[in-house]
Amino acid sequence: MDVEVRPATVFEDVRTLVGPKRPDANVCWCLSYRIPSKLNNDLKGPERGEFVAGLLADGPLGVMAYDGDEPVGWAAVAPRADTTFATNRKIPHVDDLPVWSLWCIRVRPGHRGRGISHALIKGAIDYARRGGAPALEAYPLDNGAAKVDLTMAYAGLRANFEAAGFRQVGTTTSVLNGHPRVLMRHDLN
């Protein structure tokens, strides 16, 4: 696999992975955990993409995987304090460490099954480390061997995070698609 992971800075590439097929659609744009719920609910159609473009003007929003020049994967990564995970009641804080969060992984159809999600997790670890994070947290599904609806697999799968060196440090009361989410952490120091 010849995939390169680098900071997500190019709006068109981000749109390719998390934007809508129709500009007026109200898709997530991976804003659900990045901004307060009220603002997230107020942004409609093209406003969502414009908001993301504004965020990108301030810096990367995570990491992207590229196959040559083609964007094929996305991972949302930011300091937990800058996300709604800072106040999320279902996903607890383990301690007062200023951790970063990795909460969304997306691989484009036609590129799945090639290890891109693993490359994105590794790229997110490297990105958080370069950003000065002492640890990176993720909140993946604990699905065992059960199949997961791809729409709800955005949180990632526990086994993929374990393969990248994450360890479970807590439980959550969050459930996606019938699967509990676990709190996992990768120490970066």
Phi, psi and omega in degrees: 000129182247066182250135176250135178249130179214165181305142180278102183234345186261116184305312183300324179290318177298316180300322179303322184270322187235000179273173182276161172288323176253130183301335183272358181287151180260056178281168188298318187059015182060037178261344189307321180257353184273331185231160179303147184305317182299313179296317179302318180287330181284329182287126183236147173045234184299336178302327182295314178294321178297322179295317178297318178301320178295319177297319180296332178296336179269352179141177182299152179252010183149216180229155178235146173257137180236138170254098191068236178264358184272123176288125184236351181205158184218142170219125178276125183218132178197163172303134181304324181299338181265010182235174176285352174294341178299330182236011182293124182280341182271338180241102189286164171273136179278322183199191182266008179299136180282068184290163170255159180243141171242111189236354181213131175231130180222131176240132182296143173305144183091349180238000182285158179079015181245010179085013183293322179297324177295318178296322178295319179297315178298317179297323178293321176300312181297318181296314179296319179299313178297331178279358177091011180292137176282338180200156177241128177256153173219160185228059187284169176283137174261081188265358184058233178259002183291145177289146181238134174302127185301330178297324183264000180277005181303331181287349182089170181245140183310314184301323179293323179287322176299320180296336180266005177096007175284152175231149179288130180238359180186170175249164178230170172255012179275136179227134175235127176055034179084000181250133177292151173259142178247155178264117182238153184219145174238115179288138185247358180273000000 
